[in-house]
Amino acid sequence: MPVNIDIINQRFPLFSEPELKQEIAEKGICKKIKKDESLLDVGSYIRSIPLVTNGKIKVFREDEEANELLLYYLYPGEACAVSLVCTMGNKKSKVKAVALEDSEIVMIPVDLMEHFIRNYRSWYQFVIRTYNDRIDELLETIDSIAFHKMDERLIEYLEKATEATGSNIIKGTHQTIAYELNTSREVISRLLKQLEKKGLVKLSRNQIELIE
């Protein structure tokens, strides 16, 4: 699908050069991704840089047993820092990216990266800001693993999930949460019951309501 330049203007106001936005509109490809569809897989080479225009994307690590570790979410107006790094070094991806809901992205061919950085200062600033934002989020993840107890990590996970979906209802099984926090289902179920007794959450089948 062709790229609507009005979407670029709306979602990426940092892009100040009209020529940059025109090149993105002419050379980029608009792609729709359904909920739960993979955008990026471990071990794959990245041929395009995804710019999120609608929806939400989850970026995470996964081990051989399918245990997940959430790294960060991508919202409209953002790009995946891992994809930017991999394209510049022609490296394989070490993370997965999956759509949390029906989403739309603009795919920028990787051979435009050097051209954009060399010719458009706002693109360079966008890349640097993306790196900085993701490093901050990764440090928060490391701090959570290293210094926080599992109940604190669970609450942080629920809060991030509500931010990502825009709803205080988190849908999914206790096993899914256990995978993402790299622990057991029994531990998550026990902690959720404790949070429910404290009035912080309300549990029902395959969903959790975070009480404000």
TORVEXDO-123398 format. One record per residue (C-alpha): residue in one letter; x, y, z. Coordinates in steps of 0.5 Angstrom, whole numbers, plus 500, padded with zeros to 3 digits. Each point is the difference from the previous one (the first is absolute). Example, Ala and Ser with C-alpha at 12.3 -4.5 7.8 and 13.67 -1.06 7.14 Angstrom:
<recs>
A525491516
S502507498
</recs>
This chain:
<recs>
M500500500
P502507499
V502505505
N496505502
I504506501
D495503505
I501494505
I508502500
N498507502
Q495498505
R504494503
F507503499
P501507501
L507500502
F501499492
S501507499
E503500493
P494499494
E505496496
L501495505
K492499501
Q499500492
E506495500
I497495505
A493501497
E503498493
K505495502
G496497506
I495494500
C494501505
K499493503
K494497504
I501495505
K495496504
K500499507
D505495503
E503500493
S508500500
L504506497
L507498502
D502493502
V507498503
G505498495
S497504494
Y504505497
I496507500
R499503493
S495505502
I500505505
P493500503
L497507502
V493499504
T494504498
N495497504
G499494505
K505497505
I506496499
K503495506
V508499499
F502494504
R506495501
E498493500
D504494502
E500492497
E494499505
A496506498
N501503506
E499508499
L503506502
L497507499
L505505497
Y495506498
Y494502496
L499504494
Y495505499
P498504494
G506505498
E505495502
A505496497
C503493503
A508502502
V502493499
S498500493
L504506499
V506497503
C499494496
T500503493
M506505501
G504493502
N496496496
K499495506
K495495501
S494502505
K501497507
V493502502
K493499498
A494505499
V493499500
A494504499
L496501506
E494502496
D498501492
S506505498
E503504494
I507502499
V504503495
M506496497
I506504498
P505496496
V507499504
D504503494
L497507501
M503500508
E506503498
H497505495
F495502505
I506501505
R504504496
N495504497
Y495502505
R501502507
S493499503
W501492498
Y507500503
Q497503507
F494495499
V505494500
I504503506
R493501504
T498493498
Y507497503
N499505506
D493498502
R501492499
I507500504
D496504506
E494494499
L505495500
L504502506
E493500504
T499493498
I507498502
D498504507
S494496500
I503494500
A506501504
F497504506
H492499500
K497495503
M495495496
D494504503
E503507498
R501497493
L493497499
I497507502
E505504495
Y498495494
L493501501
E500507500
K505500494
A494495497
T495505501
E504506497
A501496494
T493498499
G496507503
S496495504
N500498507
I498493498
I506495499
K498494496
G504494500
T502494504
H504499506
Q505496496
T501506495
I502504505
A504495504
Y504499493
E501508499
L502501507
N505493500
T496497506
S495494501
R493501499
E499498507
V504506503
I496504496
S493497502
R502501507
L502507499
L494502497
K496497505
Q504504505
L499507496
E492498499
K500499508
K503507501
G495503495
L505502494
V497495495
K494496498
L501493497
S495497495
R501495495
N506501495
Q500508503
I502504505
E498507502
L504505503
I497504505
E502507500
</recs>
